[in-house]
C-alpha cells in the first residue's frame, strides 16, 4: 500500500508541476493561445480550469503526503527489553 501511495505522490507532483508551468503569472500562459476564439472554451474558462486544477492537485498532494507519513512511523524501543551490558564476552582460556 505504501508503494502505491508513493507512486500516486510522484504522479500528482509531476502533474502539479506541469499545470503550474503552463500558467503565466500575468494571466497568459495556455490561455494566451485562445484569445481569438472565445466561443466555447474561452480565455477565462481556461484560466479558471488551470487555477482549479492547481488547487485540487495541491490538496491531493498534501493529503497523500499525510497518508504516506502514517505508514512510515518510527517505532520507539520497548522499555521491557533488558538493557545491554558493557561486560566483555567470555573468552576461551589461552593455551
Secondary structure, 3 states (H helix, E strand, C coil): CHHHHHHHHHHHHHHHHHHHHHCCCCCCHHHHHHCCCCCCCCHHHHHHHHHHHHHHHHHHHHHHHHHHHHHCCCCCCCCCCCCCCCCCCCCCCCC
